[in-house]
Every structure is written in structure tokens, then in C-alpha cells.
Amino acid sequence: MTTALMRRRLLPLGALLGAGALALTACGPAGSGGGADDGSFSYLGQTENTTIINTLETLGAEQCAAAEKAAPLESDSTAGTQWDQKLQLLAGQDALSDLSMAAGTPSLMQQFIDADQVLDLSEALDDLGVADKILPAAESTIKALYGGDSLYALPTELNIEGFWYNEQLLADNGIEAPQTWDELVAAAATLKSAGVQPFTAAGKDGWPITRLVGDYIVRDLGPDALKKVADGDAKLTDPEYVAAADAVAELGASGYFGDAVGSVDYNAALNQFLTGGAAFFYMGSWALANFNDEEQNQIGADNIGFAPFPEVEGGAGSIDQVPANVGIPVMLSKKGYTDSTADWLKCIAENYGDTVLAESGVVSGFALENPPADLPPTTQIVQDVIANAPSSVLWFEALFTSKGTTVSQTNGGGLGNGTLTGAEFMELVQSANDEG
């Protein structure tokens, strides 16, 4: 893997999921169905994301050359800020591309599924004999995101989340990687007493704090706890849900996030961890590009360990249910699914994972056939966790409304610095979700 490749900075796409979407427009006049009409294999992506199209072009020139010859790859793009609106327009004309990045919000994706415009990949992959090329953690994440028992998108990216830690700082203070929440809190107390900041977090961005609330909930109440909220069977203001926000607020009130966490942004928090200024950093594996950049990482990649979000004593969740997201996955048009499209799908399932990892350093939700021999230690950690994870859980706001997501992340910093109680935070977010 080249030095330039390892320095590539990847945007935390999974952290940004949840922007609002408009209602699906009514069906208009029929448009092009991509490869189904003109013999090509059409792809539509976001202008800002070049990784997917670059990988597809490599596949078309190499492993998928036969599929490329039968149905040449044709690509187009649109800005991410206009993405959902573009998909709505195409869906309204029954003209979705053969392959495209999925909708930015689960609710809009669900509309496409309900309208029978998106291919059921569980059935298609099984028919092609490549269903096992999708890793269980990735499949679990996508199914939880969109609901139902079928797979409707491919995981071109798979980010796990958890506590990255400075091994030397923990060893110097006699601390082992925490397995329970109580052990994590005890470790923070020990570190603070020794003059070491326990956690660094981007309180200004909010979501690195609210992620902890969601993880605590699923460890305590079980992996379906947040779906119950989305379905109206529970509320965030219920005492057992407030307990999770209270636990995170207590970290802030104890000063474990340092001073003025509400003014710390993503880059500042990342830099603090990579320069040895904090022991723990809760983050997704999209940060690997930064961890593997020797100029940014002053503590050394081999000095970074990974601890899953710990268990809550007596909780219904399990530590092996890994918090995960799939960035922006890709969906296939049902109308555009032909024999030539099926050939592309089979080849992508078999080869995408190895190619995107080797070319771009991106860990996907596809099984690897020939992983690079020189993976950096942090990348190998992620690959091992993903390969062995039996299932996954979603992040706190995954199933929230757009307003609920905004209110949650806006107030995450207040929870992290102890100025908001758990009850106050949950009341704000539940009210925003109720408003729709």
C-alpha cells in the first residue's frame, strides 16, 4: 500500500447519515432504465465520492472485463447536497440507474423499496451463488437500517465503531482494555487522577457524544431498543433510556472529556488523540487513514489498540454486537436488472472488497479473497473485528427524523460538558422526533 494512499483522508460518511429527504414524487413519464435499455451498465454516484467509481473502473479493466465488454460501464454524478432530490426525480420517472449510491436517509430508501424499484439482493446474490460474499456484520447493518429480512444495498464501505486507545498510556497507569462500563469509568478516574485526559471527543459536532448514548442503550436494553423508539413502542424519555444519557452526562460532569468539550471539533479531537493528549478516542474506522499517516500519528500505529463499546452489567446486549455503519451503500434498480447486470453484480460481489482495500485503503462489507499482506496494524484490527462479528447495531440517530437528528447532535456537546442532564437531553430529542 503506497504512502500516498495511506495519507488519503476519508470523510466520516457514516457519521453524517441522517439528512432529511422529501417525499417520493409521483411517477411521471418513463425514462431510461440504464443497461436494460441501451446495453450499458449505468452508475450514478455523488460527485464528492470518487472511491466507488474508481473501484468499478478498475474492476471493469481487470476482474470484470467480461462484464464490461458485454455491458460497458457508464457513470454520472451529482452533488451530495442534491442527492436525495436527484434520486426522487429519477424514481418518479422510473429511471433509476442500474447501480447507484443509496438514498441518504432510510425513510427515502424505504419508499423506493415499497415502490418495488430496488432489487432484492438477498434473492439475486443467492441465485448467483455469491450470497456468502457479504459479511454478516454488513448484512445485519443494512437490514437494520432499512428494515425487513432482505438485503437491498451493497456495503461498499463498512465502518465499525468503538474506543481506540493509547496502549502506552493505559499500560503506564496499570489499566487493561475495559470490558464493562464500570471498568471504563474506573479507568477514566484513574487516568484523570494521574493527570491524563481520559477521553477526547468532538463535542462541537455532537455526534461523537451521542454515539455513546446509543451504544449504552443497546448494551443495556438490547439491540432492538432504538427500533422500539422508532416504532413508537418506547420513548427516549422512559427512565431506562434516560439512564443511558445520564451515564454519559456523568462522564462530562466528572471532567473526563477535558475542558470545553463543546468547542472541540472533529479534527481537533483526532489530533489530540494522535499526539498523545488523551487516552481514549471513540470513533469509527473511517479514521484509519489518519491513524496510518505517520505525519499525523505521533503516537505510532502500533501503539493504538481497539476496545469494543463495553458491556453494561446485567444488560440485554452483548459486547460482540458491533456498532457499525456502511457509509453510503449502493443499490440496484429492479427495472435495470438484466443478465448483463447480473454478471456485473456477481463480479462486484467477488472482487470489490479486495480491490477497494488495496487501492483506497477502504474496508468494505465484502468478504476478502486475497487481502494485502502489508496491512497496517490498525487496519488489521478492523478487518479481524468485521470478519468475526456475528451482528451489528446502529448508531443513536439512525432511525430518527431529520429534526430529531439535528437536535440530538446540536445538544451532544451540552451532554458532554455536563450542562445538560440526561433527562433534559432526552426530552429535547424525543420532542423533536415527535414533531417529525
C-alpha positions as a printed Julia matrix, in Angstrom:
436×3 Matrix{Float64}:
   0.0     0.0     0.0
   1.57    3.3    -1.03
   2.37    6.14    1.38
   0.15    8.48   -0.63
  -2.7     6.02   -0.31
  -2.32    5.73    3.44
  -2.4     9.53    3.76
  -5.71    9.78    1.99
  -8.22   11.37    4.32
 -11.63    9.79    4.21
 -14.66   11.77    5.28
 -16.67   10.13    8.08
 -19.67    9.42    5.86
 -21.35    7.18    8.39
 -21.35    9.98   10.92
 -23.14   12.27    8.5
 -26.02    9.99    7.56
 -29.42   11.27    8.51
 -30.01   14.39    6.41
 -33.67   14.95    5.61
 -35.41   13.82    2.46
 -38.5    14.98    0.62
 -41.42   12.68   -0.16
 -41.02   10.5    -3.22
 -42.5    12.23   -6.23
 -45.37   10.6    -8.03
 -44.46    8.5   -11.03
 -44.02   10.56  -14.14
 -43.17    9.6   -17.68
 -40.92    6.59  -18.07
 -37.24    7.32  -18.5
 -34.16    5.35  -19.35
 -33.64    2.24  -17.33
 -29.88    2.3   -17.91
 -28.39   -1.0   -19.05
 -31.84   -2.52  -19.51
 -32.46   -0.2   -22.45
 -29.13    0.61  -24.09
 -26.85   -2.32  -23.3
 -24.66   -0.37  -20.88
 -24.19   -0.73  -17.12
 -25.04    2.67  -15.68
 -23.75    4.0   -12.36
 -24.79    7.2   -10.59
 -22.82    8.48   -7.6
 -22.14   11.57   -5.59
 -19.56   13.93   -7.04
 -17.66   14.06   -3.75
 -17.22   10.29   -3.53
 -14.8     9.06   -6.17
 -13.81    5.82   -4.43
 -16.73    3.74   -5.69
 -16.5     4.76   -9.33
 -12.7     4.43   -9.32
 -13.03    0.9    -7.96
 -15.69   -0.01  -10.52
 -13.46    1.29  -13.33
 -10.57   -0.82  -12.06
 -12.82   -3.87  -11.92
 -14.06   -3.17  -15.43
 -10.49   -3.1   -16.72
  -9.43   -6.21  -14.81
 -11.54   -8.81  -12.97
 -14.84   -7.71  -14.52
 -13.53   -7.23  -18.05
 -16.0    -9.76  -19.47
 -18.95   -7.98  -17.85
 -17.56   -4.64  -19.05
 -17.32   -5.9   -22.63
 -20.92   -7.14  -22.6
 -22.29   -4.02  -20.85
 -19.81   -1.1   -20.77
 -19.74    0.9   -17.55
 -21.2     4.38  -17.94
 -21.11    6.77  -15.0
 -22.61   10.07  -13.96
 -22.61   12.05  -10.73
 -24.43   14.75   -8.85
 -23.58   16.81   -5.78
 -24.21   15.23   -2.41
 -26.3    18.21   -1.31
 -28.76   17.42   -4.12
 -28.53   13.65   -3.87
 -31.89   12.66   -2.44
 -33.72   15.11   -4.66
 -31.97   13.65   -7.73
 -32.95   10.12   -6.73
 -36.54   11.2    -6.14
 -36.71   12.73   -9.61
 -35.31    9.6   -11.25
 -37.55    7.3    -9.24
 -40.57    9.39  -10.15
 -39.68    8.81  -13.81
 -38.95    5.11  -13.19
 -35.43    5.86  -14.41
 -33.06    4.9   -11.61
 -29.59    3.94  -12.83
 -28.68    0.26  -12.89
 -26.41    0.89   -9.9
 -26.4     3.99   -7.74
 -25.47    5.15   -4.3
 -28.42    4.61   -1.99
 -30.65    7.33   -0.6
 -29.19    9.42    2.18
 -31.99    8.61    4.6
 -33.52    5.23    5.45
 -37.05    6.62    5.08
 -36.5     7.58    1.43
 -34.81    4.28    0.71
 -37.83    2.54    2.21
 -40.07    4.4    -0.22
 -38.04    3.04   -3.15
 -38.28   -0.47   -1.69
 -42.03   -0.17   -1.14
 -42.44    1.05   -4.72
 -40.65   -2.14   -5.9
 -37.96   -0.11   -7.67
 -34.96   -1.57   -5.81
 -33.63   -5.07   -6.41
 -33.91   -7.66   -3.63
 -30.23   -8.55   -3.36
 -30.76  -11.43   -0.96
 -32.51  -13.33   -3.72
 -30.23  -12.12   -6.52
 -26.97  -12.91   -4.72
 -28.29  -16.31   -3.7
 -29.24  -17.1    -7.31
 -25.72  -16.12   -8.4
 -24.12  -18.27   -5.71
 -22.33  -15.36   -4.04
 -24.53  -14.61   -1.03
 -21.62  -15.56    1.24
 -19.57  -12.67   -0.15
 -21.48  -10.25    2.09
 -20.12  -10.26    5.65
 -22.69  -10.93    8.41
 -21.98   -7.63   10.2
 -22.54   -5.68    6.97
 -25.72   -7.56    6.12
 -27.03   -7.05    9.65
 -26.33   -3.31    9.45
 -28.11   -2.8     6.13
 -31.14   -4.86    7.14
 -31.44   -2.94   10.4
 -31.12    0.35    8.55
 -33.84   -0.35    6.0
 -35.96   -2.87    7.89
 -37.18   -6.26    6.76
 -35.42   -9.54    6.14
 -34.0    -8.82    2.69
 -30.83   -7.05    1.6
 -31.42   -4.01   -0.6
 -27.96   -2.47   -0.85
 -24.32   -3.49   -1.16
 -21.8    -2.47    1.53
 -19.06   -0.67   -0.42
 -17.82    0.51    2.97
 -18.12   -0.92    6.47
 -17.13    1.17    9.45
 -17.02   -0.26   12.92
 -17.0     1.99   15.94
 -15.51    1.68   19.39
 -12.87    3.03   21.74
  -9.43    3.42   20.22
  -6.88    3.75   22.97
  -3.25    4.68   23.56
  -1.71    1.41   24.73
   1.26    3.08   26.4
  -0.89    5.48   28.45
  -3.04    2.6    29.67
  -0.01    0.44   30.49
   1.71    3.28   32.36
  -1.35    3.56   34.59
  -1.96   -0.15   35.11
  -5.15   -0.21   33.03
  -6.34   -3.02   30.76
  -8.8    -2.51   27.92
 -12.2    -2.16   29.64
 -14.8    -4.85   29.07
 -17.61   -3.28   31.12
 -18.92    0.24   31.54
 -17.88    0.25   35.2
 -14.33   -0.67   34.17
 -14.33    2.17   31.62
 -15.45    4.7    34.24
 -12.87    3.39   36.73
 -10.16    3.7    34.08
 -11.19    7.3    33.4
 -10.98    8.12   37.11
  -7.51    6.59   37.36
  -6.26    8.48   34.32
  -7.65   11.83   35.46
  -6.05   11.37   38.88
  -2.73   10.78   37.12
  -3.09   13.99   35.1
  -4.04   12.23   31.86
  -7.18   13.31   29.98
  -9.29   10.16   29.7
 -11.33   10.92   26.56
 -11.13   13.25   23.62
 -14.35   13.92   21.71
 -15.7    16.39   19.16
 -18.41   17.89   21.33
 -18.83   20.74   18.84
 -20.01   18.23   16.25
 -22.22   16.49   18.82
 -22.45   13.02   17.31
 -19.26   11.62   18.95
 -21.04   12.18   22.28
 -24.48   10.97   21.22
 -22.92    7.8    19.79
 -22.09    6.85   23.38
 -25.7     7.27   24.43
 -26.92    4.98   21.66
 -24.29    2.35   22.39
 -25.12    2.34   26.09
 -28.8     1.88   25.26
 -28.25   -1.19   23.09
 -25.82   -2.72   25.56
 -28.27   -2.17   28.41
 -31.68   -2.71   26.78
 -30.77   -4.9    23.81
 -30.07   -4.42   20.09
 -33.7    -3.61   19.23
 -34.11   -0.86   21.83
 -33.8     2.07   19.41
 -36.08    0.42   16.87
 -38.73    0.28   19.59
 -38.41    4.05   19.88
 -38.73    4.47   16.1
 -41.78    2.19   16.08
 -43.44    4.12   18.91
 -43.24    1.23   21.38
 -40.92    3.17   23.69
 -39.77    6.74   24.24
 -36.35    8.2    24.88
 -37.84    9.83   27.96
 -38.62    6.44   29.52
 -36.47    6.01   32.66
 -34.45    3.1    31.28
 -33.48    5.2    28.22
 -32.71    8.3    30.28
 -30.29    6.17   32.32
 -28.04    5.9    29.27
 -27.92    9.65   28.74
 -27.31   10.12   32.47
 -24.33    7.76   32.33
 -22.74    9.79   29.52
 -23.58   13.1    31.19
 -21.8    11.86   34.31
 -18.61   11.4    32.28
 -18.9    15.05   31.25
 -19.7    16.29   34.74
 -16.62   14.45   36.03
 -14.41   16.3    33.55
 -13.39   13.16   31.69
 -13.75   14.86   28.29
 -11.48   17.71   29.33
 -12.25   21.4    29.33
 -14.73   22.98   26.92
 -15.52   19.78   25.01
 -18.37   21.66   23.34
 -15.84   23.76   21.41
 -13.73   20.82   20.18
 -14.32   19.8    16.56
 -13.53   16.55   14.76
 -10.05   17.46   13.57
  -9.03   18.85   16.95
 -10.2    15.72   18.78
  -8.42   13.48   16.29
  -5.21   15.49   16.61
  -5.36   15.39   20.4
  -5.51   11.59   20.36
  -2.78   11.19   17.73
  -0.42   13.5    19.63
  -0.85   11.68   22.95
  -3.16   14.2    24.59
  -5.89   11.72   25.56
  -6.07    8.02   26.33
  -9.37    7.05   24.67
 -10.98    8.19   21.42
 -14.41    6.84   20.46
 -14.51    6.85   16.68
 -15.35    4.88   13.57
 -12.84    3.04   11.45
 -13.03    5.75    8.79
 -10.23    7.34   10.9
  -7.82    4.62    9.77
  -6.42    6.85    7.05
  -5.39    9.31    9.76
  -4.1     6.6    12.09
  -1.95    5.21    9.28
  -0.49    8.6     8.32
   2.91    8.89   10.0
   2.85   12.68    9.8
  -0.43   12.91   11.71
   0.04    9.95   14.05
   2.76   10.86   16.53
   2.0     8.04   18.97
   2.56    5.29   16.38
   0.07    2.98   14.69
   1.37    0.01   16.67
   0.54    1.91   19.89
  -3.17    2.09   19.1
  -5.5    -0.58   20.44
  -9.21   -1.1    19.94
 -11.84   -1.91   22.55
 -15.47   -2.61   21.63
 -18.03   -0.48   23.43
 -18.17   -2.26   26.8
 -21.0    -4.29   28.25
 -23.38   -2.79   30.79
 -23.62   -5.06   33.78
 -26.88   -7.01   33.7
 -27.72   -5.6    30.26
 -29.55   -7.42   27.48
 -26.97   -6.5    24.84
 -23.66   -8.17   24.07
 -20.16   -6.78   23.54
 -19.85   -8.67   20.25
 -22.74   -6.71   18.7
 -20.5    -4.18   16.99
 -21.7    -0.61   16.38
 -21.36   -0.14   12.64
 -22.42    1.79    9.58
 -22.0     1.2     5.89
 -21.21    4.73    4.78
 -23.29    5.21    1.66
 -24.06    1.76    0.21
 -25.16    1.15   -3.38
 -28.49   -0.14   -4.65
 -29.52   -1.78   -7.92
 -32.55   -0.86   -9.95
 -35.04   -3.7   -10.29
 -36.06   -2.45  -13.73
 -32.45   -2.4   -14.91
 -31.61   -5.91  -13.73
 -30.73   -8.0   -16.77
 -28.36  -10.89  -17.42
 -25.52   -8.46  -18.11
 -26.27   -6.54  -14.91
 -26.27   -9.85  -13.04
 -22.78  -10.53  -14.41
 -21.61   -7.19  -13.04
 -23.25   -7.9    -9.68
 -21.57  -11.3    -9.36
 -18.18   -9.89  -10.25
 -18.56   -6.96   -7.84
 -19.54   -9.3    -5.0
 -16.48  -11.47   -5.64
 -13.87   -8.76   -6.2
 -14.89   -5.36   -4.8
 -13.61   -5.94   -1.25
 -10.05   -6.83   -2.23
  -9.82   -4.1    -4.85
 -11.08   -1.18   -2.76
  -8.87   -2.19    0.17
  -5.76   -2.48   -1.98
  -6.41    0.7    -3.98
  -8.01    3.03   -1.46
  -7.42    1.54    1.98
 -11.19    1.26    2.47
 -12.57   -1.65    4.48
 -15.82   -2.81    2.88
 -18.56   -5.23    3.86
 -17.47   -7.75    1.23
 -15.52  -10.89    2.14
 -11.87  -10.77    1.12
 -10.34  -13.37   -1.14
  -6.75  -12.07   -1.29
  -6.16   -9.42    1.41
  -2.96   -7.38    1.14
  -0.09   -8.87    3.1
   1.11   -5.49    4.4
  -2.0    -4.19    6.15
  -1.18   -1.61    8.87
  -1.91   -2.91   12.39
  -4.98   -0.73   12.92
  -6.47   -1.81    9.59
  -5.84   -5.44   10.5
  -7.67   -4.9    13.8
 -10.71   -3.6    11.95
 -10.59   -6.39    9.41
 -10.45   -9.0    12.18
 -13.35   -7.46   14.12
 -15.5    -7.25   11.0
 -14.72  -10.79    9.91
 -15.66  -12.21   13.31
 -18.64  -10.02   14.24
 -21.88  -12.05   14.21
 -24.1    -8.97   14.02
 -24.11   -5.21   14.34
 -26.11   -2.37   15.89
 -26.94    1.06   14.5
 -25.92    4.47   15.8
 -28.15    6.61   18.03
 -29.81    8.77   15.36
 -30.01    6.17   12.6
 -33.8     5.84   12.77
 -34.59    9.38   13.94
 -36.35   12.07   11.95
 -34.23   14.77   10.35
 -35.2    17.23   13.07
 -34.54   14.67   15.79
 -31.07   14.06   14.38
 -30.28   17.78   14.25
 -31.48   18.43   17.8
 -29.61   15.41   19.14
 -26.29   16.35   17.59
 -26.68   20.04   18.37
 -27.06   19.22   22.06
 -24.46   16.46   22.25
 -21.83   18.92   23.44
 -24.03   20.0    26.33
 -24.32   16.41   27.43
 -20.55   16.01   27.14
 -19.71   19.02   29.29
 -22.34   18.26   31.91
 -24.51   21.32   31.32
 -27.43   19.14   30.23
 -28.78   16.3    32.31
 -29.71   13.05   30.67
 -33.39   13.77   31.2
 -33.12   17.23   29.63
 -31.27   15.89   26.61
 -33.7    13.04   26.02
 -36.7    15.35   26.35
 -35.3    17.65   23.68
 -34.62   14.81   21.25
 -37.91   12.97   21.85
 -39.87   16.19   21.32
 -38.04   16.82   18.04
 -38.76   13.28   16.84
 -42.42   13.65   17.8
 -42.67   16.76   15.63
 -41.48   14.74   12.64
